[in-house]
Amino acid sequence: MPLPRTRGTALRHRLAELRGPDVPAKALDARALAALAANPGCKRRAILDGAGVNKAALAGALGSPSAFGQSQFALTRGNAFEAKVKADGGAELLRLVREKLDRGAEPPAHARVPELTATGPEGRTARTALALREATEAPGEWTLLDHPMLALDVAGSPAFLEPDAVVVHPDGSWTVVEIKSFPMLDGSADPAKVGAAARQAAVYVLALEQVAARLESAPRVRERVLLVCPKDFSNLPTASAVDVRKQRAVTARQLDRLTRIEDIADALPAGTCFSPELPAADLTAAVESVPATYAPECLSACELAFHCRARSLESGAVTSLGRSVRAELGGLTTVEDVLSAARGDSGDPDDPAVAALRRAARLRAEALGQEAVAGCR
């Protein structure tokens, strides 16, 4: 929901101060928004993305340059595969949509592919909205929107998003299509990559829902998206339907949280600025003034991951061992706390985590003792 004008103006002014004087905001894209959903508890990422800070430049200025991003080879391969999928007016793509999501519909003998060219992202967004409305008002036909432009309100400002494709079914419903160059082997793909694609598609679903809500009779935006990938080790396309309801709900909550990032900003020390032009000591102090929630998964989703990992290891935080380990340890937040509890030097013995650690320590001591005795024989 857009912020009230006065509140939104004050927030944008505050976020501009955090970026630094005359530093343009880095626009959020679907990958960035999906990464927010992957780590919704990280206040550092929320304020930096909300302020439009270029995190890659920030990481370089902090001395922990990012290796995040796709290689040129991967981009070229992905573009070639996408062109193959969309060839012949998207005939193969629409066949896969019907096969995986809408078997009851008539086969797509031909489809409408509207022209979406316009001036600037605002013009393309308006042209896309018009094409979606016209397609919805023409039931019984398949329509393929190739690289439409959608706008999603983020902290009172529009983020312009460009999905690979959106398909309008003959019944008027809408489907997001994600085309990726990683393979599906025997009908399944790397779960981590599928999860990232699902989070990205969920962002597009939210943006489409905003477009649908503005129409007189809001069409259904399907919560199962189509993921298209190369089959096995070939360049032939195959597809899978992916339910993104969970990812959509998490992303919606995180975006709602972003509309309240003034709460995070108000807690920062006066004069805080994240400009990469600042001296290293001042910049480090500014970044460290915002708490981070590091997890190993951040390495594949955030430009600041190496910096946050180094700080996490220095402080001995158990989050550096992974979220699953952190969840099992309850109130024990550092490795030193865990070792102390296991030794019996600290911790509440009635705490299930402490009791489990002490039992594991006893079993380890017994096993090592037996091995030592066996080694002396």
WOBEL-V957584 format. One record per pair of residues at least 4 apart in sequence whose C-alpha atoms are under 7 Angstrom apart, sorted by sequence separation. I is the first residue (numbers start at 1). J is the second residue. D is the distance in Angstrom with one decimal. If there is no record, write none. Layout:
BEGIN
i:I j:J d:D
i:I j:J d:D
END
This chain:
BEGIN
i:3 j:7 d:6.4
i:4 j:8 d:5.7
i:5 j:9 d:6.0
i:6 j:10 d:6.3
i:7 j:11 d:6.2
i:8 j:12 d:6.1
i:9 j:13 d:6.2
i:10 j:14 d:6.2
i:11 j:15 d:6.1
i:12 j:16 d:6.1
i:13 j:17 d:6.4
i:14 j:18 d:6.5
i:15 j:19 d:6.4
i:16 j:20 d:6.4
i:17 j:21 d:6.6
i:19 j:23 d:6.1
i:28 j:32 d:5.9
i:29 j:33 d:6.3
i:30 j:34 d:5.9
i:31 j:35 d:6.1
i:32 j:36 d:6.4
i:33 j:37 d:6.6
i:34 j:38 d:6.4
i:35 j:39 d:6.6
i:36 j:40 d:5.6
i:42 j:46 d:6.4
i:43 j:47 d:6.2
i:44 j:48 d:6.2
i:45 j:49 d:5.9
i:46 j:50 d:5.8
i:47 j:51 d:5.9
i:48 j:52 d:6.2
i:49 j:53 d:6.0
i:54 j:58 d:6.3
i:55 j:59 d:5.9
i:56 j:60 d:6.4
i:57 j:61 d:6.3
i:58 j:62 d:6.3
i:59 j:63 d:6.4
i:60 j:64 d:5.5
i:70 j:74 d:6.2
i:71 j:75 d:6.4
i:72 j:76 d:6.2
i:73 j:77 d:6.1
i:74 j:78 d:6.0
i:75 j:79 d:6.1
i:76 j:80 d:6.3
i:77 j:81 d:6.2
i:78 j:82 d:6.1
i:79 j:83 d:6.2
i:80 j:84 d:6.4
i:81 j:85 d:6.3
i:82 j:86 d:6.3
i:83 j:87 d:6.0
i:86 j:90 d:4.1
i:90 j:94 d:6.1
i:91 j:95 d:6.2
i:92 j:96 d:6.3
i:93 j:97 d:6.3
i:94 j:98 d:6.2
i:95 j:99 d:6.1
i:96 j:100 d:6.0
i:97 j:101 d:5.6
i:98 j:102 d:4.5
i:99 j:103 d:5.5
i:119 j:123 d:5.2
i:120 j:124 d:6.3
i:121 j:125 d:6.0
i:122 j:126 d:6.3
i:123 j:127 d:6.1
i:124 j:128 d:6.0
i:125 j:129 d:6.3
i:126 j:130 d:6.3
i:127 j:131 d:6.2
i:128 j:132 d:6.2
i:129 j:133 d:6.2
i:130 j:134 d:6.2
i:131 j:135 d:6.1
i:132 j:136 d:6.1
i:133 j:137 d:6.2
i:134 j:138 d:6.4
i:153 j:157 d:5.5
i:154 j:158 d:5.9
i:168 j:172 d:5.9
i:169 j:173 d:5.4
i:184 j:188 d:5.0
i:185 j:189 d:6.1
i:190 j:194 d:6.2
i:191 j:195 d:6.0
i:192 j:196 d:6.3
i:193 j:197 d:6.2
i:194 j:198 d:6.1
i:195 j:199 d:6.3
i:196 j:200 d:6.3
i:197 j:201 d:6.1
i:198 j:202 d:6.1
i:199 j:203 d:6.7
i:200 j:204 d:6.9
i:201 j:205 d:6.3
i:202 j:206 d:6.3
i:203 j:207 d:6.4
i:204 j:208 d:6.1
i:205 j:209 d:6.2
i:206 j:210 d:6.5
i:207 j:211 d:6.6
i:208 j:212 d:6.1
i:209 j:213 d:6.0
i:210 j:214 d:6.8
i:230 j:234 d:6.2
i:231 j:235 d:6.6
i:244 j:248 d:5.9
i:245 j:249 d:6.2
i:246 j:250 d:6.3
i:247 j:251 d:6.0
i:248 j:252 d:6.0
i:249 j:253 d:6.3
i:250 j:254 d:6.2
i:251 j:255 d:6.1
i:252 j:256 d:6.2
i:253 j:257 d:6.2
i:254 j:258 d:6.2
i:255 j:259 d:6.6
i:257 j:261 d:6.7
i:261 j:265 d:6.2
i:262 j:266 d:5.8
i:263 j:267 d:6.5
i:264 j:268 d:6.9
i:268 j:272 d:6.6
i:278 j:282 d:6.4
i:279 j:283 d:6.1
i:280 j:284 d:6.0
i:281 j:285 d:6.2
i:282 j:286 d:6.2
i:283 j:287 d:6.3
i:284 j:288 d:6.0
i:285 j:289 d:6.1
i:294 j:298 d:6.7
i:298 j:302 d:5.4
i:304 j:308 d:6.2
i:305 j:309 d:5.9
i:306 j:310 d:6.2
i:307 j:311 d:6.5
i:308 j:312 d:6.0
i:309 j:313 d:6.1
i:310 j:314 d:6.2
i:311 j:315 d:6.2
i:312 j:316 d:6.1
i:313 j:317 d:6.3
i:319 j:323 d:6.1
i:321 j:325 d:6.3
i:322 j:326 d:6.3
i:323 j:327 d:6.1
i:324 j:328 d:6.5
i:325 j:329 d:6.6
i:333 j:337 d:6.8
i:334 j:338 d:6.5
i:335 j:339 d:6.3
i:336 j:340 d:6.0
i:337 j:341 d:6.1
i:338 j:342 d:6.2
i:339 j:343 d:6.2
i:340 j:344 d:6.3
i:341 j:345 d:5.9
i:351 j:355 d:6.1
i:352 j:356 d:6.1
i:353 j:357 d:6.2
i:354 j:358 d:6.3
i:355 j:359 d:6.2
i:356 j:360 d:6.1
i:357 j:361 d:6.1
i:358 j:362 d:6.2
i:359 j:363 d:6.3
i:360 j:364 d:6.1
i:361 j:365 d:6.2
i:362 j:366 d:6.1
i:363 j:367 d:6.1
i:364 j:368 d:6.1
i:365 j:369 d:6.0
i:366 j:370 d:6.2
i:367 j:371 d:6.3
i:368 j:372 d:6.2
i:369 j:373 d:6.3
i:370 j:374 d:6.2
i:371 j:375 d:6.1
i:372 j:376 d:6.5
i:373 j:377 d:6.9
i:3 j:8 d:5.1
i:28 j:33 d:6.8
i:48 j:53 d:5.3
i:59 j:64 d:5.3
i:60 j:65 d:4.2
i:70 j:75 d:6.6
i:85 j:90 d:6.7
i:97 j:102 d:6.8
i:98 j:103 d:5.3
i:118 j:123 d:5.2
i:119 j:124 d:6.5
i:153 j:158 d:4.5
i:154 j:159 d:6.3
i:168 j:173 d:5.7
i:169 j:174 d:6.3
i:184 j:189 d:4.5
i:189 j:194 d:6.7
i:213 j:218 d:5.4
i:230 j:235 d:5.2
i:231 j:236 d:5.5
i:278 j:283 d:5.7
i:312 j:317 d:5.3
i:332 j:337 d:5.8
i:340 j:345 d:5.2
i:341 j:346 d:4.9
i:349 j:354 d:5.9
i:350 j:355 d:6.6
i:59 j:65 d:5.0
i:60 j:66 d:7.0
i:118 j:124 d:4.9
i:152 j:158 d:5.4
i:153 j:159 d:6.2
i:168 j:174 d:4.6
i:183 j:189 d:6.3
i:212 j:218 d:5.0
i:230 j:236 d:5.4
i:231 j:237 d:5.6
i:299 j:305 d:5.2
i:332 j:338 d:6.0
i:340 j:346 d:5.7
i:341 j:347 d:5.2
i:348 j:354 d:6.6
i:349 j:355 d:5.6
i:59 j:66 d:6.3
i:85 j:92 d:6.3
i:86 j:93 d:6.2
i:98 j:105 d:7.0
i:117 j:124 d:6.3
i:151 j:158 d:5.7
i:152 j:159 d:5.2
i:167 j:174 d:5.7
i:168 j:175 d:6.5
i:212 j:219 d:5.9
i:230 j:237 d:4.6
i:231 j:238 d:5.4
i:298 j:305 d:5.5
i:313 j:320 d:6.6
i:319 j:326 d:5.6
i:347 j:354 d:6.3
i:85 j:93 d:5.9
i:116 j:124 d:6.4
i:135 j:143 d:6.4
i:151 j:159 d:5.5
i:152 j:160 d:6.5
i:166 j:174 d:6.8
i:167 j:175 d:5.2
i:229 j:237 d:5.6
i:230 j:238 d:5.9
i:312 j:320 d:6.1
i:318 j:326 d:5.9
i:118 j:127 d:6.9
i:151 j:160 d:4.6
i:166 j:175 d:5.6
i:167 j:176 d:6.6
i:228 j:237 d:6.4
i:229 j:238 d:5.6
i:274 j:283 d:6.2
i:56 j:66 d:6.1
i:150 j:160 d:5.7
i:151 j:161 d:6.0
i:166 j:176 d:4.7
i:228 j:238 d:5.7
i:229 j:239 d:6.1
i:116 j:127 d:5.9
i:149 j:160 d:6.7
i:150 j:161 d:5.1
i:165 j:176 d:6.3
i:166 j:177 d:5.8
i:228 j:239 d:4.3
i:309 j:320 d:6.8
i:116 j:128 d:6.1
i:149 j:161 d:5.7
i:150 j:162 d:6.3
i:165 j:177 d:5.1
i:209 j:221 d:6.3
i:227 j:239 d:5.5
i:228 j:240 d:6.6
i:274 j:286 d:6.4
i:342 j:354 d:6.8
i:95 j:108 d:6.7
i:149 j:162 d:4.8
i:164 j:177 d:6.2
i:208 j:221 d:6.9
i:226 j:239 d:6.6
i:227 j:240 d:5.3
i:273 j:286 d:6.4
i:274 j:287 d:7.0
i:341 j:354 d:5.9
i:94 j:108 d:6.5
i:148 j:162 d:5.8
i:164 j:178 d:5.7
i:226 j:240 d:5.9
i:227 j:241 d:6.2
i:272 j:286 d:5.8
i:294 j:308 d:6.2
i:344 j:358 d:6.9
i:147 j:162 d:5.8
i:148 j:163 d:6.4
i:164 j:179 d:6.4
i:226 j:241 d:4.8
i:227 j:242 d:6.8
i:294 j:309 d:6.6
i:318 j:333 d:5.7
i:342 j:357 d:4.9
i:343 j:358 d:6.7
i:147 j:163 d:5.7
i:205 j:221 d:6.9
i:225 j:241 d:5.7
i:226 j:242 d:6.2
i:317 j:333 d:5.9
i:318 j:334 d:5.1
i:342 j:358 d:4.5
i:114 j:131 d:6.7
i:147 j:164 d:5.0
i:148 j:165 d:6.7
i:224 j:241 d:6.0
i:225 j:242 d:5.3
i:317 j:334 d:4.4
i:318 j:335 d:5.7
i:146 j:164 d:6.5
i:147 j:165 d:5.2
i:224 j:242 d:5.2
i:225 j:243 d:6.5
i:316 j:334 d:5.2
i:317 j:335 d:6.2
i:146 j:165 d:4.8
i:224 j:243 d:4.3
i:316 j:335 d:5.3
i:342 j:361 d:6.0
i:128 j:148 d:5.7
i:145 j:165 d:5.5
i:146 j:166 d:6.9
i:223 j:243 d:6.0
i:224 j:244 d:6.0
i:128 j:149 d:6.1
i:145 j:166 d:5.2
i:223 j:244 d:5.7
i:268 j:289 d:6.7
i:144 j:166 d:6.2
i:145 j:167 d:6.2
i:223 j:245 d:5.8
i:144 j:167 d:4.7
i:178 j:201 d:6.7
i:330 j:353 d:6.4
i:125 j:149 d:4.8
i:143 j:167 d:5.7
i:144 j:168 d:6.5
i:295 j:319 d:5.6
i:296 j:320 d:6.3
i:329 j:353 d:5.5
i:27 j:52 d:6.2
i:124 j:149 d:5.7
i:125 j:150 d:5.3
i:143 j:168 d:5.0
i:176 j:201 d:6.8
i:294 j:319 d:6.2
i:295 j:320 d:5.5
i:328 j:353 d:6.8
i:25 j:51 d:6.9
i:26 j:52 d:4.5
i:125 j:151 d:6.6
i:142 j:168 d:5.9
i:143 j:169 d:6.8
i:294 j:320 d:6.6
i:296 j:322 d:5.9
i:25 j:52 d:4.3
i:26 j:53 d:6.0
i:142 j:169 d:5.2
i:295 j:322 d:5.5
i:25 j:53 d:6.2
i:26 j:54 d:5.8
i:141 j:169 d:6.9
i:142 j:170 d:5.4
i:295 j:323 d:6.4
i:141 j:170 d:4.6
i:176 j:205 d:6.8
i:111 j:141 d:6.7
i:112 j:142 d:6.4
i:113 j:143 d:5.9
i:140 j:170 d:4.1
i:111 j:142 d:4.9
i:112 j:143 d:4.6
i:113 j:144 d:5.1
i:114 j:145 d:6.5
i:139 j:170 d:5.3
i:140 j:171 d:6.3
i:19 j:51 d:6.3
i:111 j:143 d:5.3
i:112 j:144 d:6.2
i:113 j:145 d:6.0
i:116 j:148 d:6.7
i:139 j:171 d:5.8
i:18 j:51 d:6.7
i:111 j:144 d:6.8
i:135 j:168 d:6.7
i:139 j:172 d:6.0
i:19 j:53 d:5.7
i:108 j:142 d:6.4
i:16 j:51 d:6.6
i:15 j:51 d:4.6
i:136 j:172 d:4.7
i:121 j:160 d:6.8
i:163 j:204 d:6.6
i:202 j:244 d:5.8
i:206 j:248 d:6.9
i:184 j:229 d:6.1
i:202 j:247 d:5.9
i:203 j:248 d:6.8
i:173 j:219 d:5.6
i:174 j:220 d:6.3
i:175 j:221 d:6.4
i:183 j:229 d:5.6
i:184 j:230 d:6.2
i:185 j:231 d:6.5
i:186 j:232 d:6.6
i:198 j:244 d:5.9
i:202 j:248 d:4.7
i:172 j:219 d:6.3
i:173 j:220 d:4.8
i:174 j:221 d:4.8
i:175 j:222 d:5.5
i:182 j:229 d:6.2
i:183 j:230 d:4.8
i:184 j:231 d:5.3
i:185 j:232 d:4.5
i:173 j:221 d:5.9
i:174 j:222 d:5.9
i:177 j:225 d:6.0
i:178 j:226 d:6.2
i:179 j:227 d:6.0
i:180 j:228 d:6.2
i:181 j:229 d:5.7
i:182 j:230 d:6.7
i:183 j:231 d:5.9
i:184 j:232 d:5.4
i:199 j:247 d:5.4
i:203 j:251 d:6.9
i:173 j:222 d:6.8
i:176 j:225 d:5.2
i:177 j:226 d:4.8
i:178 j:227 d:5.0
i:179 j:228 d:4.7
i:180 j:229 d:5.3
i:181 j:230 d:6.3
i:183 j:232 d:5.7
i:198 j:247 d:6.9
i:175 j:225 d:5.9
i:176 j:226 d:6.5
i:177 j:227 d:6.1
i:178 j:228 d:6.2
i:179 j:229 d:6.2
i:183 j:233 d:6.8
i:152 j:207 d:5.1
i:151 j:207 d:6.2
i:150 j:207 d:6.2
i:105 j:170 d:6.9
i:129 j:211 d:6.6
i:82 j:179 d:6.3
i:81 j:181 d:6.7
i:154 j:255 d:6.4
i:78 j:180 d:6.5
i:78 j:181 d:5.0
i:155 j:258 d:5.6
i:156 j:259 d:6.8
i:77 j:181 d:6.9
i:154 j:258 d:6.9
i:155 j:259 d:4.2
i:50 j:155 d:6.8
i:154 j:259 d:6.7
i:97 j:226 d:6.7
i:29 j:159 d:6.6
i:28 j:159 d:5.7
i:29 j:160 d:6.7
i:30 j:161 d:6.0
i:27 j:159 d:6.6
i:29 j:161 d:5.8
i:100 j:240 d:6.6
i:101 j:241 d:6.8
i:100 j:241 d:6.0
i:96 j:239 d:6.5
i:8 j:156 d:5.9
i:2 j:153 d:6.6
i:85 j:237 d:6.5
i:3 j:156 d:5.1
i:2 j:156 d:5.0
i:81 j:235 d:7.0
i:34 j:199 d:5.0
i:34 j:200 d:4.9
i:31 j:200 d:5.9
i:34 j:203 d:6.6
i:30 j:200 d:5.7
i:33 j:203 d:7.0
i:30 j:203 d:6.2
i:50 j:258 d:6.7
i:46 j:258 d:6.6
i:37 j:250 d:5.9
i:37 j:251 d:4.9
i:40 j:254 d:6.0
i:47 j:261 d:6.3
i:61 j:276 d:5.6
i:37 j:254 d:6.2
i:47 j:264 d:6.9
i:36 j:254 d:7.0
i:58 j:276 d:5.2
i:62 j:280 d:6.2
i:57 j:276 d:6.4
i:61 j:280 d:6.8
i:62 j:284 d:6.6
i:68 j:300 d:6.5
i:68 j:302 d:6.9
i:68 j:303 d:5.7
i:66 j:303 d:5.1
i:66 j:304 d:6.7
i:66 j:306 d:7.0
i:64 j:306 d:5.9
i:64 j:307 d:5.4
i:59 j:303 d:6.6
i:59 j:304 d:5.5
i:44 j:290 d:5.3
i:43 j:290 d:6.6
i:44 j:291 d:5.8
i:56 j:303 d:5.3
i:43 j:291 d:6.0
i:44 j:292 d:5.1
i:55 j:303 d:5.7
i:59 j:307 d:7.0
i:43 j:292 d:5.9
i:55 j:304 d:6.4
i:42 j:292 d:5.1
i:11 j:262 d:6.4
i:42 j:293 d:4.7
i:41 j:293 d:6.3
i:20 j:273 d:5.9
i:18 j:272 d:6.3
i:19 j:273 d:6.1
i:20 j:274 d:6.5
i:18 j:273 d:4.4
i:19 j:274 d:5.4
i:20 j:275 d:5.0
i:17 j:273 d:6.7
i:18 j:274 d:5.7
i:19 j:275 d:5.5
i:35 j:301 d:5.7
END
